Amino acid sequence: MSAIISVSVLLLCIVGSFTFFNPRLTDSQIKEKVDFIKKNLKLRQTQQEVATILGKDYFIANDNGDIENGSDSFWKYRFYMEKGYTSQLEDHQIDEQGLRSRKVGVELFIGWKEERVYFYSISYVQGKENDLTFYLVNPDGSTSEETTRNQQAPVE
């Protein structure tokens, strides 16, 4: 009996440990998050409103002076990020490798002006080839979307 309990506890520990790692993300999981962001994140929302909608698991990003559009601060969210994963890129750069390997599911970059959403971009992958999509909402409310094909072999 104690051997069965020990094996059960061991299996629970092994299976439970996998929850600390990012499971293989599906296109539908990623698309669902992207659609949620597009539906709920609006220009001129306050930082408090955004934190209420999207959570407080963001970091204050440094743009290194590269973004000259009137924003005074930046946040970056990385949804569905594999535990322990870190990007070596600058905060304002898209982590293409992390997204294409699905170590990061969705990246959201928000530009703030006077603590209100001034612009935002969403980066994510879809499809067997992990094609990268970049969606941008400009300060004037106009949007653009661009998808680039993955030039490397698909991630298995």
DSSP file (Angstrom, degrees, kcal/mol; ACC not computed):
  #  RESIDUE AA STRUCTURE BP1 BP2  ACC     N-H-->O    O-->H-N    N-H-->O    O-->H-N    TCO  KAPPA ALPHA  PHI   PSI    X-CA   Y-CA   Z-CA
    1    1 A M     >        0   0    0      0, 0.0     4,-2.2     0, 0.0     5,-0.2   0.000 360.0 360.0 360.0 -44.5    0.0    0.0    0.0
    2    2 A S  H  >  +     0   0    0      1,-0.2     4,-2.6     2,-0.2     5,-0.1   0.842 360.0  56.2 -66.6 -29.9    2.8    2.4    0.9
    3    3 A A  H  > S+     0   0    0      2,-0.2     4,-2.4     1,-0.2    -1,-0.2   0.894 107.4  48.7 -65.8 -39.1    4.5    1.6   -2.4
    4    4 A I  H  > S+     0   0    0      2,-0.2     4,-2.5     1,-0.2    -2,-0.2   0.914 112.5  47.9 -65.6 -43.3    1.3    2.6   -4.3
    5    5 A I  H  X S+     0   0    0     -4,-2.2     4,-2.8     2,-0.2    -2,-0.2   0.913 111.9  50.3 -64.0 -42.6    1.1    5.8   -2.3
    6    6 A S  H  X S+     0   0    0     -4,-2.6     4,-2.6     2,-0.2    -2,-0.2   0.919 112.2  46.5 -62.0 -43.9    4.8    6.6   -3.0
    7    7 A V  H  X S+     0   0    0     -4,-2.4     4,-2.8     2,-0.2    -1,-0.2   0.902 112.7  50.8 -64.4 -41.1    4.4    5.9   -6.7
    8    8 A S  H  X S+     0   0    0     -4,-2.5     4,-2.4     2,-0.2    -2,-0.2   0.919 111.8  46.4 -62.5 -44.2    1.3    8.1   -6.8
    9    9 A V  H  X S+     0   0    0     -4,-2.8     4,-2.4     2,-0.2    -2,-0.2   0.916 112.8  50.5 -64.6 -42.6    3.0   10.9   -5.0
   10   10 A L  H  X S+     0   0    0     -4,-2.6     4,-2.5     2,-0.2    -2,-0.2   0.925 111.9  47.2 -60.8 -45.8    6.0   10.6   -7.3
   11   11 A L  H  X S+     0   0    0     -4,-2.8     4,-3.3     1,-0.2     5,-0.3   0.898 110.8  52.2 -62.7 -40.7    3.8   10.7  -10.4
   12   12 A L  H  X S+     0   0    0     -4,-2.4     4,-2.8     1,-0.2    -1,-0.2   0.909 111.0  47.6 -61.6 -42.0    1.9   13.7   -9.0
   13   13 A C  H  X S+     0   0    0     -4,-2.4     4,-1.8     2,-0.2    -2,-0.2   0.913 115.3  44.9 -65.2 -42.6    5.2   15.5   -8.5
   14   14 A I  H  X S+     0   0    0     -4,-2.5     4,-0.8     2,-0.2    -2,-0.2   0.958 119.0  40.8 -67.0 -50.5    6.4   14.6  -12.0
   15   15 A V  H >< S+     0   0    0     -4,-3.3     3,-0.9     1,-0.2     4,-0.5   0.917 115.4  52.4 -64.3 -42.7    3.2   15.5  -13.7
   16   16 A G  H >< S+     0   0    0     -4,-2.8     3,-1.3    -5,-0.3     4,-0.3   0.835 100.8  62.0 -62.0 -33.3    2.8   18.6  -11.5
   17   17 A S  H >< S+     0   0    0     -4,-1.8     3,-1.4     1,-0.3     4,-0.3   0.793  92.7  64.8 -66.5 -25.7    6.2   19.8  -12.4
   18   18 A F  G X< S+     0   0    0     -3,-0.9     3,-1.3    -4,-0.8    -1,-0.3   0.729  87.0  70.4 -69.7 -19.1    5.2   20.1  -16.1
   19   19 A T  G <  S+     0   0    0     -3,-1.3    -1,-0.3    -4,-0.5    -2,-0.2   0.699  88.1  65.2 -70.0 -16.1    2.7   22.8  -15.2
   20   20 A F  G <  S+     0   0    0     -3,-1.4    63,-0.6    -4,-0.3     2,-0.3   0.656  95.9  70.0 -77.6 -14.5    5.7   25.1  -14.5
   21   21 A F  S <  S-     0   0    0     -3,-1.3    61,-0.1    -4,-0.3    63,-0.1  -0.763  97.2-100.3-105.6 150.4    6.7   25.0  -18.2
   22   22 A N        -     0   0    0     -2,-0.3     3,-0.1    61,-0.1    60,-0.1  -0.522  40.1-136.0 -67.5 118.9    4.8   26.5  -21.0
   23   23 A P        -     0   0    0      0, 0.0     2,-0.4     0, 0.0    -1,-0.1  -0.295  42.6 -73.7 -69.2 163.5    2.8   23.8  -22.7
   24   24 A R        -     0   0    0      1,-0.1     2,-0.2    79,-0.0    78,-0.1  -0.438  59.0-133.9 -58.4 113.6    2.8   23.6  -26.5
   25   25 A L        -     0   0    0     -2,-0.4     2,-0.2    77,-0.3    -1,-0.1  -0.504  13.9-141.4 -76.7 138.2    0.6   26.6  -27.4
   26   26 A T     >  -     0   0    0     -2,-0.2     4,-2.1     1,-0.1     5,-0.2  -0.620  21.4-116.5 -94.0 158.3   -2.1   26.2  -30.0
   27   27 A D  H  > S+     0   0    0     -2,-0.2     4,-3.1     1,-0.2     5,-0.2   0.885 116.3  55.4 -57.6 -39.4   -3.0   28.7  -32.6
   28   28 A S  H  > S+     0   0    0      2,-0.2     4,-2.3     1,-0.2    -1,-0.2   0.882 106.0  50.1 -67.0 -37.1   -6.5   28.9  -31.0
   29   29 A Q  H  > S+     0   0    0      2,-0.2     4,-1.7     1,-0.2    -1,-0.2   0.935 114.9  44.1 -63.3 -45.3   -5.1   29.8  -27.6
   30   30 A I  H  X S+     0   0    0     -4,-2.1     4,-2.4     1,-0.2    -2,-0.2   0.943 114.4  48.6 -64.4 -47.9   -2.9   32.5  -29.0
   31   31 A K  H  X S+     0   0    0     -4,-3.1     4,-2.9     1,-0.2     5,-0.2   0.867 107.7  55.9 -62.2 -37.2   -5.6   33.9  -31.3
   32   32 A E  H  X S+     0   0    0     -4,-2.3     4,-2.1    -5,-0.2    -1,-0.2   0.913 109.6  45.6 -61.5 -42.8   -8.1   33.9  -28.3
   33   33 A K  H  X S+     0   0    0     -4,-1.7     4,-2.4     2,-0.2    -2,-0.2   0.923 113.3  49.8 -66.1 -44.0   -5.7   36.1  -26.3
   34   34 A V  H  X S+     0   0    0     -4,-2.4     4,-2.8     1,-0.2    -2,-0.2   0.928 111.6  48.4 -60.0 -46.1   -5.0   38.4  -29.3
   35   35 A D  H  X S+     0   0    0     -4,-2.9     4,-2.2     1,-0.2    -1,-0.2   0.887 110.0  52.7 -62.5 -38.9   -8.8   38.8  -29.9
   36   36 A F  H  X S+     0   0    0     -4,-2.1     4,-2.1    -5,-0.2     5,-0.2   0.926 111.3  46.5 -61.6 -45.0   -9.3   39.5  -26.2
   37   37 A I  H  X S+     0   0    0     -4,-2.4     4,-3.0     1,-0.2    -2,-0.2   0.948 112.5  49.2 -63.2 -48.5   -6.7   42.3  -26.3
   38   38 A K  H  < S+     0   0    0     -4,-2.8    -1,-0.2     1,-0.2    -2,-0.2   0.870 115.1  45.3 -59.2 -37.4   -8.1   43.8  -29.5
   39   39 A K  H  < S+     0   0    0     -4,-2.2    -1,-0.2    -5,-0.2    -2,-0.2   0.852 124.8  29.5 -74.3 -35.2  -11.6   43.8  -28.0
   40   40 A N  H  < S+     0   0    0     -4,-2.1     2,-0.6    -5,-0.2    -2,-0.2   0.696  97.9  82.5-106.5 -21.7  -10.7   45.2  -24.6
   41   41 A L     <  +     0   0    0     -4,-3.0     2,-0.3    -5,-0.2    79,-0.1  -0.767  58.3 177.1 -91.0 125.2   -7.7   47.4  -24.9
   42   42 A K    >   -     0   0    0     -2,-0.6     3,-1.6    77,-0.0    75,-0.3  -0.931  34.9 -97.5-128.5 148.5   -8.6   51.0  -26.1
   43   43 A L  T 3  S+     0   0    0     -2,-0.3    75,-0.2     1,-0.2     3,-0.1  -0.317 107.8  24.4 -58.0 146.4   -6.6   54.1  -26.7
   44   44 A R  T 3  S+     0   0    0     73,-2.7    -1,-0.2     1,-0.3     2,-0.1   0.449  84.2 141.5  73.3   4.6   -6.8   56.6  -23.8
   45   45 A Q    <   -     0   0    0     -3,-1.6    72,-2.6     1,-0.1    -1,-0.3  -0.457  54.3-112.3 -67.7 151.2   -7.5   54.0  -21.2
   46   46 A T  B  >  -A  116   0A   0     70,-0.2     4,-2.3     1,-0.1    70,-0.2  -0.371  20.5-111.1 -80.3 163.7   -5.7   54.6  -17.9
   47   47 A Q  H  > S+     0   0    0     68,-1.3     4,-2.5     1,-0.2     5,-0.2   0.882 120.2  53.1 -60.5 -38.1   -2.9   52.5  -16.6
   48   48 A Q  H  > S+     0   0    0     67,-0.2     4,-1.9     2,-0.2    -1,-0.2   0.910 108.1  49.8 -65.0 -42.1   -5.2   51.3  -13.8
   49   49 A E  H  > S+     0   0    0      2,-0.2     4,-2.0     1,-0.2    -2,-0.2   0.920 112.2  47.7 -62.1 -43.6   -7.9   50.3  -16.3
   50   50 A V  H  X S+     0   0    0     -4,-2.3     4,-3.4     1,-0.2     5,-0.4   0.920 110.5  51.0 -65.3 -43.3   -5.4   48.3  -18.4
   51   51 A A  H  X S+     0   0    0     -4,-2.5     4,-1.6     1,-0.2    -1,-0.2   0.857 110.3  51.0 -62.5 -34.1   -3.9   46.6  -15.3
   52   52 A T  H  < S+     0   0    0     -4,-1.9    -1,-0.2    -5,-0.2    -2,-0.2   0.899 117.4  38.7 -68.0 -40.4   -7.5   45.6  -14.3
   53   53 A I  H  < S+     0   0    0     -4,-2.0    -2,-0.2    -5,-0.1    -3,-0.2   0.918 132.4  22.5 -75.9 -45.6   -8.2   44.2  -17.7
   54   54 A L  H  < S-     0   0    0     -4,-3.4     3,-0.3     1,-0.3    -3,-0.2   0.526 107.1-117.2-106.1  -8.1   -4.9   42.5  -18.5
   55   55 A G     <  -     0   0    0     -4,-1.6    -1,-0.3    -5,-0.4    -2,-0.1  -0.266  28.1 -82.1  94.6 175.0   -3.3   42.0  -15.1
   56   56 A K  S    S+     0   0    0      1,-0.1     2,-1.5    -4,-0.1    -1,-0.2   0.171  88.7 111.6-105.7  15.9   -0.2   43.3  -13.5
   57   57 A D        +     0   0    0     -3,-0.3    21,-0.6    -6,-0.1     2,-0.3  -0.420  54.3 105.8 -90.0  60.9    2.2   40.8  -15.0
   58   58 A Y  E     -B   77   0A   0     -2,-1.5     2,-0.3    19,-0.1    19,-0.2  -0.775  58.0-139.0-125.1 170.1    3.9   43.4  -17.1
   59   59 A F  E     -B   76   0A   0     17,-1.9    17,-2.1    -2,-0.3     2,-0.6  -0.975  27.0-105.8-131.8 153.9    7.3   45.2  -16.9
   60   60 A I  E     -B   75   0A   0     -2,-0.3    15,-0.3    15,-0.2     2,-0.2  -0.660  44.2-146.4 -77.0 119.5    8.2   48.8  -17.5
   61   61 A A  E     -B   74   0A   0     13,-1.8     2,-0.5    -2,-0.6    13,-0.5  -0.606   5.8-139.3 -95.4 148.3   10.1   48.8  -20.9
   62   62 A N        -     0   0    0     -2,-0.2    30,-0.8     1,-0.1    29,-0.2  -0.912   8.7-168.1-103.8 127.2   12.9   50.9  -22.0
   63   63 A D    >   -     0   0    0     -2,-0.5     3,-2.5    28,-0.1     4,-0.2   0.473  29.7-135.5 -93.1  -2.0   12.7   52.2  -25.6
   64   64 A N  T 3   -     0   0    0      1,-0.3    -2,-0.0     2,-0.1    26,-0.0   0.762  64.3 -67.2  53.5  26.8   16.3   53.4  -25.6
   65   65 A G  T 3  S+     0   0    0      2,-0.1    -1,-0.3     1,-0.1    -3,-0.0   0.567 111.7 118.4  74.7   8.1   15.1   56.6  -27.2
   66   66 A D    <   +     0   0    0     -3,-2.5     2,-0.8     1,-0.1    -2,-0.1   0.737  58.1  69.1 -79.9 -23.1   14.2   54.7  -30.4
   67   67 A I        +     0   0    0     -4,-0.2     2,-0.7     1,-0.1     3,-0.3  -0.842  57.6 175.4-103.5 106.9   10.5   55.4  -30.3
   68   68 A E        +     0   0    0     -2,-0.8    -1,-0.1     1,-0.2    -2,-0.0  -0.587  41.0 110.2-111.2  68.9    9.9   59.1  -31.1
   69   69 A N  S    S-     0   0    0     -2,-0.7    -1,-0.2     2,-0.1    42,-0.0   0.280  95.9 -87.8-125.2  10.0    6.1   59.3  -31.2
   70   70 A G  S    S+     0   0    0      1,-0.3     2,-0.1    -3,-0.3    -2,-0.1   0.383  78.9 140.2 101.1  -4.4    5.3   61.3  -28.1
   71   71 A S        -     0   0    0      1,-0.1    -1,-0.3    -4,-0.1    42,-0.3  -0.434  35.2-164.8 -70.5 147.6    5.0   58.4  -25.6
   72   72 A D        +     0   0    0     40,-3.4     2,-0.3     1,-0.3    41,-0.2   0.536  69.1   7.9-111.6  -9.5    6.5   59.1  -22.2
   73   73 A S  E     - C   0 112A   0     39,-1.2    39,-3.2   -11,-0.0     2,-0.3  -0.975  64.2-145.4-161.5 167.5    6.6   55.5  -20.8
   74   74 A F  E     -BC  61 111A   0    -13,-0.5   -13,-1.8    -2,-0.3     2,-0.3  -0.989   3.9-162.8-142.5 144.7    6.1   51.9  -22.0
   75   75 A W  E     -BC  60 110A   0     35,-2.1    35,-2.8    -2,-0.3     2,-0.4  -0.924   8.4-159.7-120.6 152.4    4.8   48.6  -20.7
   76   76 A K  E     -BC  59 109A   0    -17,-2.1   -17,-1.9    -2,-0.3     2,-0.4  -0.992   2.9-167.6-134.3 129.6    5.4   45.2  -22.1
   77   77 A Y  E     -BC  58 108A   0     31,-2.9    31,-2.5    -2,-0.4     2,-0.4  -0.895   4.6-165.4-107.8 142.6    3.4   42.1  -21.5
   78   78 A R  E >   - C   0 107A   0    -21,-0.6     3,-0.7    -2,-0.4     2,-0.2  -0.898  15.6-160.5-126.2 101.3    4.5   38.6  -22.5
   79   79 A F  E 3  S+ C   0 106A   0     27,-2.5    26,-2.0    -2,-0.4    27,-1.6  -0.573  70.1   9.9 -85.2 144.7    1.6   36.2  -22.3
   80   80 A Y  T 3  S+     0   0    0     -2,-0.2     2,-0.3     1,-0.2    -1,-0.2   0.852  85.0 173.4  59.2  38.7    2.0   32.5  -22.1
   81   81 A M    <   -     0   0    0     -3,-0.7    23,-0.2    23,-0.2    -1,-0.2  -0.621  36.7-112.1 -81.7 134.1    5.7   32.9  -21.5
   82   82 A E    >   -     0   0    0     21,-3.3     3,-2.2    -2,-0.3   -61,-0.1  -0.402  40.9-101.4 -62.1 133.3    7.6   29.7  -20.7
   83   83 A K  T 3  S+     0   0    0    -63,-0.6   -61,-0.1     1,-0.3    -1,-0.1  -0.346 107.4  17.3 -59.1 132.1    8.9   29.7  -17.1
   84   84 A G  T 3  S+     0   0    0      1,-0.3     2,-0.3    -3,-0.1    -1,-0.3   0.287  91.9 133.0  89.4 -10.1   12.5   30.6  -16.9
   85   85 A Y    <   +     0   0    0     -3,-2.2     2,-0.4    18,-0.1    -1,-0.3  -0.562  29.5 178.1 -76.6 135.5   12.6   32.0  -20.5
   86   86 A T        -     0   0    0     -2,-0.3     2,-0.3    -3,-0.1    -3,-0.0  -0.999  22.0-134.4-135.4 141.8   14.4   35.4  -20.9
   87   87 A S        -     0   0    0     -2,-0.4     8,-0.0     1,-0.1     4,-0.0  -0.699   0.8-152.3 -91.8 145.7   14.9   37.3  -24.1
   88   88 A Q        +     0   0    0     -2,-0.3    -1,-0.1     2,-0.0     2,-0.1   0.366  66.4 101.8 -94.1   2.9   18.3   38.9  -24.8
   89   89 A L  S    S-     0   0    0      1,-0.1    -2,-0.1     4,-0.1     6,-0.1  -0.376  85.0 -88.1 -85.9 164.0   16.8   41.7  -26.9
   90   90 A E    >   -     0   0    0      1,-0.1     3,-1.6    -2,-0.1    -1,-0.1  -0.352  44.5-108.8 -63.6 152.4   16.1   45.3  -26.0
   91   91 A D  T 3  S+     0   0    0      1,-0.3   -28,-0.1   -29,-0.2    -1,-0.1   0.841 117.0  50.3 -54.7 -38.6   12.7   45.8  -24.3
   92   92 A H  T 3  S+     0   0    0    -30,-0.8    -1,-0.3     2,-0.1     2,-0.3   0.520  92.8  94.8 -83.9  -4.7   11.2   47.6  -27.3
   93   93 A Q  S <  S-     0   0    0     -3,-1.6     2,-0.4     1,-0.1    -4,-0.1  -0.623  82.7-111.3 -88.2 147.2   12.3   44.9  -29.8
   94   94 A I        -     0   0    0     -2,-0.3     2,-2.0     1,-0.1     3,-0.2  -0.618  22.5-133.1 -75.3 129.2   10.0   42.1  -30.9
   95   95 A D     >  +     0   0    0     -2,-0.4     4,-2.5     1,-0.2     5,-0.2  -0.538  37.4 167.6 -83.4  74.6   11.2   38.7  -29.6
   96   96 A E  H  > S+     0   0    0     -2,-2.0     4,-3.0     1,-0.2     5,-0.2   0.889  73.3  49.4 -58.9 -42.7   10.8   37.0  -32.9
   97   97 A Q  H  > S+     0   0    0     -3,-0.2     4,-2.0     1,-0.2     6,-0.3   0.927 112.0  47.8 -64.9 -44.6   12.8   33.9  -31.8
   98   98 A G  H  4>S+     0   0    0      2,-0.2     5,-2.0     1,-0.2     6,-1.8   0.881 115.9  45.1 -62.9 -38.4   10.8   33.5  -28.5
   99   99 A L  H ><5S+     0   0    0     -4,-2.5     3,-1.2     3,-0.2    -2,-0.2   0.939 112.9  48.7 -70.7 -47.5    7.5   33.9  -30.4
  100  100 A R  H 3<5S+     0   0    0     -4,-3.0    55,-0.3     1,-0.3    -2,-0.2   0.822 114.3  46.0 -65.6 -30.0    8.4   31.5  -33.3
  101  101 A S  T 3<5S-     0   0    0     -4,-2.0    -1,-0.3    -5,-0.2    -2,-0.2   0.512 112.1-125.8 -85.6  -4.6    9.6   28.9  -30.8
  102  102 A R  T < 5S+     0   0    0     -3,-1.2   -77,-0.3     2,-0.3    -3,-0.2   0.732  75.4 127.6  62.7  26.6    6.4   29.5  -28.8
  103  103 A K  S   <S+     0   0    0     -5,-2.0   -21,-3.3    -6,-0.3     2,-0.4   0.676  83.0  35.6 -76.6 -18.8    8.4   30.2  -25.7
  104  104 A V  S    S-     0   0    0     -6,-1.8    -2,-0.3   -23,-0.2    -1,-0.2  -0.998  72.9-166.1-128.6 132.7    6.3   33.4  -25.7
  105  105 A G  S    S+     0   0    0    -26,-2.0    20,-0.6    -2,-0.4     2,-0.3   0.921  71.4   1.0 -84.8 -47.6    2.7   33.2  -26.9
  106  106 A V  E     -CD  79 124A   0    -27,-1.6   -27,-2.5    18,-0.1     2,-0.5  -0.998  58.7-154.5-145.5 134.8    1.9   36.9  -27.4
  107  107 A E  E     -CD  78 123A   0     16,-2.7    16,-2.7    -2,-0.3     2,-0.5  -0.954  10.6-170.8-110.7 133.1    3.8   40.1  -26.9
  108  108 A L  E     -CD  77 122A   0    -31,-2.5   -31,-2.9    -2,-0.5     2,-0.5  -0.989   0.6-170.6-123.2 123.4    2.0   43.3  -26.1
  109  109 A F  E     -CD  76 121A   0     12,-2.5    12,-2.4    -2,-0.5     2,-0.5  -0.966   6.8-167.4-116.3 123.4    3.9   46.6  -26.1
  110  110 A I  E     -CD  75 120A   0    -35,-2.8   -35,-2.1    -2,-0.5     2,-0.5  -0.943   9.8-154.9-117.6 129.2    2.0   49.7  -24.9
  111  111 A G  E     -CD  74 119A   0      8,-2.7     7,-3.4    -2,-0.5     8,-1.4  -0.881  17.5-157.2 -98.3 132.1    3.1   53.3  -25.3
  112  112 A W  E     -CD  73 117A   0    -39,-3.2   -40,-3.4    -2,-0.5   -39,-1.2  -0.831  15.0-172.9-110.7 146.1    1.8   55.7  -22.6
  113  113 A K  E >  S- D   0 116A   0      3,-2.4     3,-0.9    -2,-0.3   -42,-0.1  -0.951  83.5 -13.9-136.5 118.1    1.3   59.4  -22.7
  114  114 A E  T 3  S-     0   0    0     -2,-0.4     3,-0.1     1,-0.2    -1,-0.0   0.886 128.4 -57.8  54.6  41.6    0.2   61.1  -19.4
  115  115 A E  T 3  S+     0   0    0      1,-0.2   -68,-1.3   -69,-0.1     2,-0.3   0.716 116.4 109.0  63.7  26.5   -0.6   57.6  -18.0
  116  116 A R  E <  S-AD  46 113A   0     -3,-0.9    -3,-2.4   -70,-0.2   -70,-0.2  -0.966  83.3 -90.3-127.9 148.4   -3.1   56.8  -20.8
  117  117 A V  E     + D   0 112A   0    -72,-2.6   -73,-2.7    -2,-0.3    -5,-0.2  -0.370  45.2 170.9 -58.4 123.5   -2.8   54.3  -23.7
  118  118 A Y  E     -     0   0A   0     -7,-3.4     2,-0.3     1,-0.5    -6,-0.2   0.757  65.0 -23.0-104.7 -38.4   -1.2   56.3  -26.6
  119  119 A F  E     - D   0 111A   0     -8,-1.4    -8,-2.7   -77,-0.1    -1,-0.5  -0.957  61.0-164.7-159.3 165.4   -0.5   53.4  -28.9
  120  120 A Y  E     -ED 137 110A   0     17,-1.8    17,-3.0    -2,-0.3     2,-0.3  -0.990   5.5-156.7-155.0 157.4    0.0   49.6  -28.7
  121  121 A S  E     -ED 136 109A   0    -12,-2.4   -12,-2.5    -2,-0.3     2,-0.4  -0.980   4.6-157.0-133.1 147.4    1.3   46.7  -30.7
  122  122 A I  E     -ED 135 108A   0     13,-2.7    13,-2.9    -2,-0.3     2,-0.4  -0.990   8.8-170.5-123.3 130.0    0.6   43.0  -30.5
  123  123 A S  E     +ED 134 107A   0    -16,-2.7   -16,-2.7    -2,-0.4     2,-0.3  -0.979  21.4 140.9-122.2 134.4    3.1   40.4  -31.9
  124  124 A Y  E     -ED 133 106A   0      9,-2.1     9,-3.5    -2,-0.4     2,-0.3  -0.978  37.9-120.3-161.7 165.9    2.2   36.7  -32.2
  125  125 A V  E     -E  132   0A   0    -20,-0.6     2,-0.3    -2,-0.3     7,-0.2  -0.829  22.7-179.3-116.5 157.5    2.6   33.6  -34.4
  126  126 A Q  E   > +E  131   0A   0      5,-1.7     5,-1.9    -2,-0.3     3,-0.1  -0.979  39.0  29.7-147.6 155.5    0.1   31.4  -36.2
  127  127 A G  T > 5S-     0   0    0     -2,-0.3     3,-1.6     3,-0.2    -2,-0.0   0.103  92.4 -66.5  85.0 166.5    0.2   28.3  -38.4
  128  128 A K  T 3 5S+     0   0    0      1,-0.3    27,-0.3     2,-0.1    -1,-0.2   0.809 134.4  50.2 -60.3 -32.6    2.4   25.3  -38.8
  129  129 A E  T 3 5S-     0   0    0     25,-0.1    -1,-0.3    -3,-0.1    23,-0.2   0.452 109.2-124.5 -86.2  -1.6    5.2   27.6  -40.1
  130  130 A N  T < 5 -     0   0    0     -3,-1.6    -3,-0.2     1,-0.2     2,-0.2   0.935  34.3-164.8  55.2  50.8    4.9   30.0  -37.1
  131  131 A D  E   < -E  126   0A   0     -5,-1.9    -5,-1.7    19,-0.1     2,-0.5  -0.468  16.2-124.9 -66.2 136.1    4.3   33.0  -39.3
  132  132 A L  E     -EF 125 148A   0     16,-2.0    16,-2.9    -7,-0.2     2,-0.4  -0.726  22.7-163.7 -92.3 127.2    4.8   36.2  -37.3
  133  133 A T  E     -EF 124 147A   0     -9,-3.5    -9,-2.1    -2,-0.5     2,-0.5  -0.925   3.0-165.0-111.2 135.6    2.0   38.8  -37.2
  134  134 A F  E     -EF 123 146A   0     12,-2.9    12,-2.2    -2,-0.4     2,-0.4  -0.982   7.1-173.0-120.4 117.7    2.5   42.4  -36.0
  135  135 A Y  E     -EF 122 145A   0    -13,-2.9   -13,-2.7    -2,-0.5     2,-0.4  -0.946   5.3-170.3-114.8 130.4   -0.7   44.4  -35.3
  136  136 A L  E     -EF 121 144A   0      8,-2.8     8,-1.9    -2,-0.4     2,-0.6  -0.973  17.6-163.2-128.0 133.9   -0.4   48.1  -34.5
  137  137 A V  E     -EF 120 143A   0    -17,-3.0   -17,-1.8    -2,-0.4     6,-0.2  -0.967  25.2-148.9-111.4 113.7   -2.9   50.6  -33.2
  138  138 A N    >   -     0   0    0      4,-2.9     3,-2.3    -2,-0.6   -95,-0.1  -0.289  28.1-101.6 -78.5 163.6   -1.5   54.1  -33.8
  139  139 A P  T 3  S+     0   0    0      0, 0.0    -1,-0.1     0, 0.0   -20,-0.1   0.779 123.1  54.9 -57.0 -27.7   -2.2   57.2  -31.7
  140  140 A D  T 3  S-     0   0    0      2,-0.1     3,-0.1     1,-0.0   -21,-0.1   0.439 121.5-106.6 -86.4   1.7   -4.8   58.4  -34.2
  141  141 A G  S <  S+     0   0    0     -3,-2.3     2,-0.0     1,-0.3   -98,-0.0   0.263  76.9 133.3  93.5 -11.6   -6.7   55.1  -33.9
  142  142 A S        -     0   0    0     -5,-0.1    -4,-2.9     1,-0.0    -1,-0.3  -0.371  41.4-151.3 -69.3 154.3   -5.6   53.8  -37.3
  143  143 A T  E     -F  137   0A   0     -6,-0.2     2,-0.3    -3,-0.1    -6,-0.2  -0.884  15.1-173.3-126.7 157.2   -4.4   50.2  -37.4
  144  144 A S  E     -F  136   0A   0     -8,-1.9    -8,-2.8    -2,-0.3     2,-0.4  -0.986   3.6-166.3-144.6 153.5   -2.1   48.2  -39.5
  145  145 A E  E     +F  135   0A   0     -2,-0.3     2,-0.4   -10,-0.2   -10,-0.2  -0.995   6.0 179.8-143.6 134.8   -1.3   44.5  -39.6
  146  146 A E  E     -F  134   0A   0    -12,-2.2   -12,-2.9    -2,-0.4     2,-0.5  -1.000   9.1-161.8-138.4 134.3    1.6   42.7  -41.3
  147  147 A T  E     -F  133   0A   0     -2,-0.4     2,-0.4   -14,-0.2   -14,-0.2  -0.965   6.1-163.7-117.5 131.4    2.4   39.0  -41.4
  148  148 A T  E     -F  132   0A   0    -16,-2.9   -16,-2.0    -2,-0.5     2,-0.1  -0.942  21.0-122.4-115.2 135.7    5.9   37.7  -42.3
  149  149 A R        -     0   0    0     -2,-0.4     2,-0.5   -18,-0.2   -18,-0.1  -0.420  28.9-108.9 -73.0 147.3    6.5   34.1  -43.2
  150  150 A N        -     0   0    0      1,-0.1   -19,-0.1   -21,-0.1    -1,-0.1  -0.667  24.2-164.0 -77.1 123.8    9.0   32.1  -41.2
  151  151 A Q        +     0   0    0     -2,-0.5     2,-0.2     2,-0.1    -1,-0.1   0.576  68.0  73.6 -85.4 -10.6   12.1   31.5  -43.4
  152  152 A Q  S    S-     0   0    0    -23,-0.2     3,-0.1     1,-0.1    -2,-0.1  -0.502  99.7 -79.5 -97.5 169.4   13.3   28.7  -41.1
  153  153 A A        -     0   0    0     -2,-0.2    -1,-0.1     1,-0.1    -2,-0.1  -0.354  61.6 -90.4 -63.0 147.3   12.0   25.2  -40.8
  154  154 A P        -     0   0    0      0, 0.0     2,-0.4     0, 0.0   -25,-0.1  -0.249  41.0-109.1 -60.5 148.4    8.9   24.9  -38.6
  155  155 A V              0   0    0    -55,-0.3   -25,-0.1   -27,-0.3   -54,-0.0  -0.670 360.0 360.0 -78.5 128.0    9.3   24.3  -34.9
  156  156 A E              0   0    0     -2,-0.4    -1,-0.1    -3,-0.1   -55,-0.0   0.401 360.0 360.0 -96.5 360.0    8.3   20.7  -34.0
